[in-house]
Amino acid sequence: MRINIFNTSLILKILILLIGLNFYSLSAQNYTEVNVFGWGQAMDRGVPTFADIDNDGYIDMLVGNNDGKMWHLEQASGDEFALISCNFCSIDIGSEASPTITNIDNDGLLDLVIGGNDELEWYEQEVVNSNHFVFVSDELIAVDPGAHWTPALADLNNDGLLELIIGESGGELWYFEQDSMNAGTFSLVDEMWMDWDAGSYVHPFFTDLNGDSLLDLFVGETNGKTYHLIQDDTNSSTFHQVSDFFGGIDIGESAVPYIFDLDNDNKLDLFIGEWFNGLYHYEQTDSGSAAYTLISNKVLGVRDFGYAIGFTVADIDHDGLLDMLVAAYKGENSAFEQYEQTESGSLNFTLQDESFNDIQIWQYHNLATYDINGNELLDLFVSTNTGAIKWYEQDASNSYSFILKGDNFNNISIGQSPHLTFGYVDDDSLIDMIAGEGEGYLYYYEQDSVNAVTFTRKIDHFLGIRLTYYITPELTDIDGDSLQDLIISSNSGTIRYYEQTSPYSTDFTLIDDAFASVNYGNRIIPCFTDVNNDGSIDMFIAENGGGISLHLRNENSDITPPDVPQDLTASANGNYVDLYWTASEAEDLLLYNIYRSNRNDTTVAEYVNSVNHDVTSFSDSSLTVSDTYYYWLTALDQIGNESGFSNVDSVNITIVGIKDTQESILNDFVLYQNYPNPFNPSTTIRYSVETQNLASQQVELSIYNLVGQKVATLVNKKQPAGSYEVLWNTGDLSSGVYLYRLQAGNQAQTKRMILLK
């Protein structure tokens, strides 16, 4: 029997491993970003499209983002996806990217058509099976359908000419037809196709839902529901509506549907992009059923808290577990959400209250906590987009209950969405407050007397600076040198780091205008605390799209890997290999990694998959060639330290019912997993080029960072068929995830590796 160890909570962990925990070294401040437990940059308005772009048997997913870029994810196993890049092919169409994959000119190369706010761009694969697309044209159509263009293509009447349907912000569908077979231009047929109007911001998608040769048209609309229409007759260009509430699913706002059978289980998978929360995955309850079950609301591997969020972190109830308050805007009647650490020092926070004290919020609400009057009751400040600051106070020590004390704290009036931070800057025992506001200025206030709840503004335009909009200051002492540090972010997406010129001074010196190399786009908010109890101040960063990133300061981080897993056994079970092992007792264990090879040699062991720390079995269902396979196991902790390989166990398996081509991994074009991985500062990369081609061919092996920039070329020359090995010394490159890509002729493979300094 096949052992099913996957569940929706595991998607984050699989994502971590397949992108190598997505580690980044962040400038001289020595921070490491960790994308465990859903921390990381989120997206506004996910628009998905799917295809096996590189023909490797795993489905690729491109997700258009409101910032004009696209995320690229690849299927890891079953319904799990791993993030490859947040900016596919460095394509940026400005805003509201809506991609669809097709073949316009029938040349064997996939075409990528991307709608934007007021444009339509066409890109094409560079070579067959390549993940790299190049710009072709922005002149597919000659008329302007309005705003918010969302394209879908299909040959509706089976005449060899593609129809291009574009949804737009007014709720109408515009109908274009290809000018001639394989042409790269389309002419307008109808600017209000079928006289059909779904309201606003519509997203069309075509498929044949049940194989009856009648196309189904799904149209997502702004209120979160999906319309379902069916072609009137085979080859007809008209459709009739059968439902305005497909699957009974309402995701909230701006539904973007895509339907296909992802895992070939005869049950359709429905992916729906949404404005505030990224991407949802549903699956048919049974084959042919009209009912759908939610599989995951974290398909992208990150938690999306909403839009234009505010947040703060504090131990509200003094139980040794940090609490996080998030002002998560998700449309009307949005409220505070309260999260708490699962245990002391853990990086995992779980939702405790989705309507904290029933405080209602709107967009751009900022939060701050401090005991300003010394009564051991925490004060909570909620700054609104109108400029008012609401003041709440705990109704009892260590309570989660807060009482409104005032609608406009100190009658502060400095502009939209003021952001407050408190501390002791000078030596007069009075609390100092620094406020940033919507126009980019800082204001300096001081408490009127000890324990007073009134403050007086002392300095306008503090530090004499003006940054771009929504300036958000944070007072802290990052390096423990008794000098206050002032960390300031703004609408630019970068962070500035100032430090006191001397103890108790109100003069600060700019130390770094790109602190921690962070740039997450407009309106980011930093917050500082020691999350993992290692004595160093860590950093959270909230960004406008709804994600919150976690950056650990490295000085005292654990660098000891977990113990090597024990007692691995492998046995054949039909076309599968079942693996079992003994559970590790490491307290900070996060995952087990499974590796295999058809040689008893760990230097050529390839990563297969990952399982959660509380799982001690795995079924490898990805084998397609009869052979002897060797398996190993490693353990990974929450910080990213990976153990050595376990004992090896092997199994001889004969594949039944799958064509065994015996294009053996030893004789085929193949790029092996680098070893060691993670590594510092060097690693070995092995590859083979096909023996079927006896002539020398041009071979390139290059290294890329996650934004698609080439950072090194290791091989670029003609090589005869055979196996090769290259040592890469990274030099001064920073820690992070890197992609290494092998190309020979029209074949290419890409893998991931982790440099961890």
MITIDREN-625512 format. One record per residue (C-alpha): z, y, x; residue in one letter. Coordinates in steps of 0.1 Angstrom, whole numbers, plus 5000, padded with zeros to 4 digits. Layout:
BEGIN
ZYXa;...
! end
This chain:
BEGIN
500050005000m;499250355013r;502350555020i;502150905005n;504451135024i;502851465013f;504251714988n;503652084982t;506552195003s;504952035033l;501952255033i;503752525053l;504852275080k;501352125083i;499952475086l;502452545114i;501352255135l;497652285130l;497652645141i;500252575168g;503052765150l;500853075153n;502953205182f;502253545196y;503953715226s;504654065215l;504454315244s;507254385268a;509854355241q;509453985244n;509353885207y;507753575193t;506253555158e;507053235140v;505153135109n;507652875097v;508952865061f;506153095048g;506853395070w;503653585079g;501053825068q;499953785032a;496853905014m;495954124984d;493553964960r;492453624972g;488753534965v;488153174976p;484952984983t;484552634998f;482152435019a;482252195049d;480752455072i;480852265104d;480051925088n;483151765103d;484251595071g;486951855064y;486452135038i;486452485050d;487852765028m;486953125031l;489253365012v;488153725007g;490853985011n;491254334997n;491054485032d;487354375034g;488054075057k;488153695051m;490653435060w;489253105073h;491252785066l;490252425071e;491352115052q;494151935072a;494651625050s;494151585013g;494951904996d;496652065026e;494852355045f;495452505080a;494852865089l;492152915115i;491653295115s;492653595094c;489253765102n;486453515099f;483653595124c;485153945127s;483354035094i;484654345077d;482854495047i;485354765041g;487254655010s;487454384983e;485654105001a;484253854976s;482453574995p;480253284982t;478453025003i;474852914994t;471452865009n;469153155000i;466153075022d;466352695023n;466252685061d;469052435065g;471552705076l;474352805053l;474253155039d;477353365032l;476953645006v;479853885004i;480354134977g;482454444983g;483554754965n;480054894964d;477854674986e;476454324991l;475954175025e;474153855036w;475153655067y;473753325080e;474953045102q;473853095138e;472952725142v;473452415121v;477152315117n;478252635134s;481352825123n;479653145135h;477653365110f;475453655119v;474453955098f;471053925081v;470754205055s;472554445031d;469454485010e;469554174987l;469454414957i;468054764952a;470154874923v;473854964921d;475954754896p;478854984898g;482054894917a;483854574927h;480854344932w;481553974929t;478453754934p;477653394922a;474353224928l;472652924911a;469152814900d;469852844863l;466352754850n;465352504878n;462252704888d;463152714925g;464253074923l;467953154926l;469653364900e;472253614914l;474953704889i;477253994899i;480554074881g;481754424884e;484854634876s;483554734841g;483654374830g;479954314827e;477754054844l;474554184861w;471653924862y;469153934892f;466453684901e;465053594935q;461653774940d;459953464954s;460953124966m;463353154997n;463153534996a;465953755007g;465554004979t;466453994942f;465254204913s;467354314883l;466654124850v;469554234828d;472354474835e;474454334807m;473653964807w;474153804773m;475754124761d;478953974774w;481954174784d;485254024796a;487154344800g;487254444837s;487154314872y;485253984864v;484553704889h;481853454880p;481553104893f;478952824885f;479452444886t;478552134866d;481952044854l;481251694840n;477851594854g;475951644821d;473251854838s;474452164819l;475952434841l;479452564834d;480152924840l;483753034847f;484653394847v;488053524858g;489253854845e;491754114852t;494553994829n;494853664847g;492953424824k;489653244829t;486753224804y;484652904802h;481052914791l;478452624790i;474752644794q;472952634760d;470352384772d;469152234804t;467452504825n;468552774800s;469453124812s;471953174784t;475453034779f;477953004750h;481653064753q;483952764747v;487252904758s;488853234768d;491853054783f;490652774805f;493352514812g;495952734795g;496452904828i;497453264831d;498253364867i;499053734860g;496353964873e;492653944884s;491953564882a;489253434906v;488353074898p;486752794919y;486552434907i;485552114926f;487051774935d;488651854968l;490051514977d;487551284959n;490051134935d;487951204904n;490351474893k;489051834895l;490852084916d;491052444904l;491752714929f;492553064915i;492853374935g;495253634922e;495954004931w;499553994940f;500253634951n;497253504970g;495953174959l;497052904934y;495952534934h;495852334902y;494551974896e;493551794865q;496351584851t;493951304846d;490251254851s;488351434823g;491551604810s;491651964799a;495251994812a;495852114848y;499052084869t;500152334895l;499952174930i;500852484951s;501252854948n;501252884987k;497852744995v;497453015023l;500652885039g;502653215035v;504953345009r;503453644991d;506253854977f;504054094957g;502454424966y;503754754982a;507154584987i;510354725000g;513154505015f;516354495034t;518454215050v;522354205050a;525153955044d;526054085010i;528853835002d;530153785037h;529653415037d;527953405071g;524453365054l;522053655055l;520753775022d;517253945018m;516554174989l;512854224981v;511454494958a;508454274948a;505954464927y;503954214906k;502854434877g;504854554848e;508554474846n;508754394883s;512254344897a;514354274928f;514353924942e;517353794962q;516953534989y;519553375011e;519553165043q;519852795037t;522452775065e;523852985093s;521153055119g;518352905098s;514953065096l;514552945061n;515453175031f;515353044995t;515153234962l;518553284945q;517853544919d;514453664907e;515953964889s;518754094910f;521154294888n;518254354865d;517054644885i;513454734875q;511054864902i;507554994905w;505355034935q;506555164969y;510355124963h;512355124996n;515754965001l;518755025023a;522354895024t;525355045041y;529055095034d;529055475035i;532555545021n;534455275041g;535855095010n;534454755020e;532054774991l;528354765001l;526255054989d;522654984979l;520055264979f;516755224960v;514155494968s;511455534942t;507855644945n;508855964926t;511256064955g;514555994937a;517055774954i;519255554931k;522655464945w;524355144936y;527754994948e;529254654947q;531654614918d;533954394940a;534154294976s;531654014985n;530154034950s;526454014941y;527054244912s;526254614918f;526954914896i;524755224894l;526655524908k;523955784907g;520255834898d;519556084927n;521656034957f;522756374972n;519856534953n;517556454982i;514056584976s;511756525006i;508756354990g;507556024978q;509355694986s;511955805011p;513155535035h;516755565046l;518555425077t;522255475086f;524255465118g;526255665143y;524055875164v;526556135177d;530256105185d;531856285156d;532855965135s;530556085107l;527755855095i;524255985103d;521355915080m;517655945089i;515155955061a;511355915064g;509156015035e;505655985021g;504056265041e;505056135074g;508056345084y;511656255094l;514756425082y;518256405098y;521356415076y;525056385084e;528056285063q;530156585051d;533456425061s;534756075070v;534155835040n;532456105020a;529556004998v;527856345003t;525456425031f;523956755044t;520556785059r;520856905095k;517456885110i;514056915092d;511156735108h;513456545131f;512056475166l;509256715158g;506856445148i;504556375119r;503056035115l;500655905089t;502055845054y;505055635044y;507055675075i;509855415077t;512655455103p;515255195114e;518255275136l;519454985157t;520354895193d;517754635202i;518654585238d;522454625236g;522654915261d;524855145237s;521855375232l;520555405197q;517055285192d;514955445165l;512055225154i;509455405132i;506555265114s;504055435091s;500755395073n;498955335105s;500254975108g;501755025142t;505355075152i;506855345175r;509955285196y;512255575205y;515555555224e;518455805228q;518156005260t;521955965265s;524855825245p;525656035213y;522556255218s;520256355189t;517456365214d;515256055215f;512455965240t;509255775230l;509355445249i;506455265233d;503855385207d;502655025200a;505954845198f;505654465200a;501854495197s;502254485159v;499454605137n;499554475101y;497654755084g;499055035062n;502655085053r;504754835072i;508554825071i;510654685100p;514254555097c;516454425125f;519254165126t;520153845145d;518653575123v;519153265144n;522553355158n;521453355195d;522953695202g;519653885202s;518354125176i;515353975157d;512754165137m;511354135102f;508254325092i;507154365056a;503554465050e;501754625021n;499954305011g;503254135003g;503953925033g;507053945055i;506753835092s;509653715113l;509753795150h;512453635172l;513653805203r;513353565232n;516053625257e;518453365245n;516053145225s;516452775228d;513852625252i;515152265251t;512752025233p;514051765208p;514751415220d;511651185222v;511250995189p;512150625191q;510950285179d;507350375168l;505550075152t;501950055139a;500449795116s;497149755098a;497049785061n;493449755049g;491550065061n;494850235069y;497350215097v;500950235086d;503450395111l;507250375111y;509850515134w;513550585137t;514850915124a;515851175150s;519351325149e;518351675162a;519851935140e;516952185144d;514151925140l;511252065120l;508351815122l;507051495137y;503551515152n;501351205151i;498751145179y;496250865184r;493450755208s;491250445213n;492650435249r;496150385260n;496150725277d;498151025264t;495851265282t;493251195256v;495551165226a;494351365197e;496551525171y;496251345137v;498851505114n;502451615109s;505251505086v;508551665076n;511751615096h;513251385069d;510251155068v;509950845090t;506650695080s;503050795078f;499750625067s;496650715087d;493750715063s;491250905084s;489750605104l;486050535100t;485250315130v;486549965137s;488449965170d;491749935187t;493850245182y;496950365201y;499550585185y;502250815197w;504851045181l;506451375192t;509151585176a;509051965171l;511952195165d;512052525145q;511452735176i;508352545185g;509652325214n;507851985214e;509251665228s;507351425251g;505451135237f;507250835221s;506650475230n;503050365223v;502050105198d;498549985191s;496749815163v;493249655159n;491649755127i;488349655110t;487049915086i;485849765053v;483649955029g;482950245052i;479750245073k;480850165109d;478250345129t;479950265162q;478950605175e;482050555195s;484250845205i;483550755241l;479750785237n;479551065212d;479651445216f;483451495215v;486051755224l;489451605231y;492851765224q;494051955255n;497051815274y;499751925277p;500052115245n;501952345241p;501452445278f;502352705305n;500452825324p;497652565327s;496252285306t;493452025310t;490552005286i;488351685284r;485051655267y;482051415265s;478351495257v;476151235241e;474750945262t;471850925238q;470451235254n;469751145290l;468351485299a;470651765310s;471552015283q;473152355283q;476852315278v;479352595271e;483152555269l;484852885260s;488253005250i;488853245220y;491853425206n;492553415169l;490653735162v;487453575176g;487453745210q;486253535239k;488853545266v;487453295291a;484353085297t;485152765316l;481752595316v;478252745310n;475652535327k;473352235322k;475151905324q;473851545320p;475451315295a;478851195304g;482551275303s;484051585320y;487451745326e;488352105332v;491652265342l;492352605326w;494852835342n;495653115317t;496553385343g;498053695326d;497153595290l;500053625265s;501653345245s;499753255214g;497353025197v;493952995213y;490752815202l;488552625226y;484952565217r;482452325231l;478752365224q;475852155237a;472452215221g;473052255184n;476352065183q;479652235185a;483352145181q;486452365181t;490152285186k;493452475188r;496052495215m;499252675222i;500152885252l;503852925252l;505353125280k;
! end
